[in-house]
Amino acid sequence: MTLRRKTLMTVGGVFLGLVIILYFISQTLILRSFTQIEEQRTRLNVERTLNALSSEVNAMKTLTSDWAVWDDTYAFVNDVNQAYIRSNLVDGTFAMLQLNLILFINSSGQMVYGKAFDLDAQKEIAIPQVLLSYLTPDSYLVKHSDPQSIISGIILLPENPLLIVSYPILTSQEQGPVRGALIVGRYLNASEIRRLAEQTELSLTIARFDRSPP
């Protein structure tokens, strides 16, 4: 074998080795870049979803305050007058406000009136018994010692998670003493998830950590 041929074979071998090394390096870098892009996209989508959910809760807070800080509600939680019920708590109110639940709690921690509504079937339903177990006189949902106290979050009920807001009942002038709590709720069910998906333009599903996957 001539020196020229040996040199060419050596150079060719080195070149081939470099190509193989560069190939694996580039593959690793490309895969890492794609992974980072996917992770970033996932984080952004999660943030969009959480922001949409937060907006829903904030809208519910505003809605609840309109009802809780109102002389008519302040009087109703004491006398439970039928005129208030006929004017404000009809089925159409629940459908318009997209609420599944409205509860009125007096200053003693007792529920003086409550109504649950199925938005899909458009009919009144029973108040979930499990929810009632959260409404003890000393619970955060029921007891508002401060006129500025507002409780919001998600309660995991057997049928569906429930977005919930509890607001202290005050006069229209935002004066106390606090006369109880107005609690409103909306199920985070399939219909609500579809609505959030349309808002965020994402494909959304939810899963509960307290249950095993199917």
N, C-alpha and C positions, 0 to 999 in steps of 0.2 A: 504494500500500500504506500503510495507516495505521500510526501509531507503535505502537499496541497490538499489531497483528499482527506488526510487526517484532520487538517485544520478546518476544512469545510464541515466535516462530521461533528467536530467539537463545537464549532460555532452554531451549527444547526441544532445540536442537542441543547446547548445553552438557551438558544432562542425559543425552542419548543418548551423548555422548562419554564422560561419567563412567561410565555403565553398561558401555560397551564396555571401558573401562580396568579397572574393577573386576572384570569377567568374566575378563579375561586374567590379572589378578593372582591372583584366587581359584583359577583353574585351575592356575596355576603353584604356588601354595602347597599346593593339595590333592595335586598330583602329587608335589611334594617330600615332603610328609608321608607319602604312601603309600610312596614310595621309601625313606624313613628307616625306616618300620615294617617293610618287607620286609627291609632290610639288618639291622635289629636282630633280627628273627625268624630270619634265616639264621645270624647269629652265635650266637644262643642254641642253635639246632639243631646247629650244628657243635660247640659246647661240650658239649652233651649227648652227642653221638656220641663225642667224644674222651674224655669222662669214663667212658663205658661201656667204651671200649676200654682205658682205663687201669685200670679195675676188673678187667677180664679178665686183664691182665698181672699185676696185683698178686695176684690169686687164683692164677695160675700160679706166682708167686714163693713164695707160702705152701706150695703143693703141693710144689714142688721142694725147699724147705727141709726138709719132713717126710721126704723120701727121702734127701736128701744128708747131712743131719746125723743119722746113724743108724749104730750099730755094725755092723749087718748089711751095709749098703752099703759101709762102710769096709773090711770084710773082703772083700766080693765083688769090689771093684775090684782086689784083689791076687790072689785065688785063682780068681775066676770060677766059683764052685761052682754046680753044676746045681740044687741044692736051692733056692737063691735065685731062679733063673730059673723053676723050676716053681711056686714059691709066689707070686711077685710080678709076673712079666712075661708072663702069659697074655693072650690077646686080650681077655678080659673086663675086665682092668685098664684097657686103653686106652679101651674103650667107656665104662666108669664114670667115668674121669677126663677124658674128652673130649680125649685127646691123640693126635696123629698120629705122635709121635716121642719116643723115649727113648734117649739115648746115654750110655755110661759111658766116661770118659776117665781113664787112669791118670796118675800123677805124671810119667811120661816123655812125656806128650802123645800116647799111642797109644790108639785106641779099642779097648777090650777086649770090649765088647759093645754092640750097637745093634739097634734094631728100629723099623720104621715100620709104620703101620697106617692103612688107609683106613676112616674112620668111616662113610662112606656105604655102602660095599660090605661093611663088617664083615669085613675080611680083611687079613692081613699083606701088605705090599708092599715093594718094594725101597727102600732108603735113597737119596734123590736124590743122584746123583753130584756135582751142582753144590754141594750143601751140604758134601760132604766136602772141597771145595777151601777152605772157610772154616776147616777144623779143622787148621790147621798147628800144630806144637808151640808156637809163639810167639804164636799169635793170642789175642785177649782172651777168646774163648769157651772156650779150652782151658786157658790158664795163669792160675791164681789164686795170686798170691804172698801175698795177704792173706786171712785167714779171713773177713773182712767183705766181701770182694769179691763183688758180684753183677752180672751183665751181663744186660740185657734189651733187647728191641727188636724190629724187624721186618727180616727178610732177604728180599730180592726173588729168589725162585726162578722158573725158567721157567714152572712149572705154576701157582703161586699165591704170594702173599706168605706168609711164615711168621712167626707170633708165636713168639719164642724166649726162653728163660731159661737161663742157665748159672750154676750154684751150686757153690761149693767143697765137696768131700766131706770131712766131718769126723766125729769120733766123736759119740755121742749126748750127750756133755757139752760139745759145741761146741769140742772141743780138736783141735789139729793134731798133727803137721804136716799141711798140706793134702795129701790123697792123690789129687788129680785133680779132675775136674769132672763134674757130672751136668747134662746138657743135655736139656731137654724142649721140644717144639714143637707148635704147633697151626696148621693152615692157615687163613688168612683167605680162605676160599673162599665159594662161594654159600651153603652151609649155615650157615656162621658169620655171614655178613652178615644172613641171615634171622633168626638168633637175636638178633643185636644190634638189628635193626629191631624185633623184638617187645619187647625190653627198653626201648627208647627211645620206642616208639610213633611211629616215623618211617619214611618210605620212604627206604631207603638203597641206594646203589649205590657202587661203588668203581671208580677208573680209575688206571692206572699212568702216571706221568710219563715213564717210560723207553720207552713205546710210543705210537705214533700212534693216535688214536681210530679205530675201525672205520668 
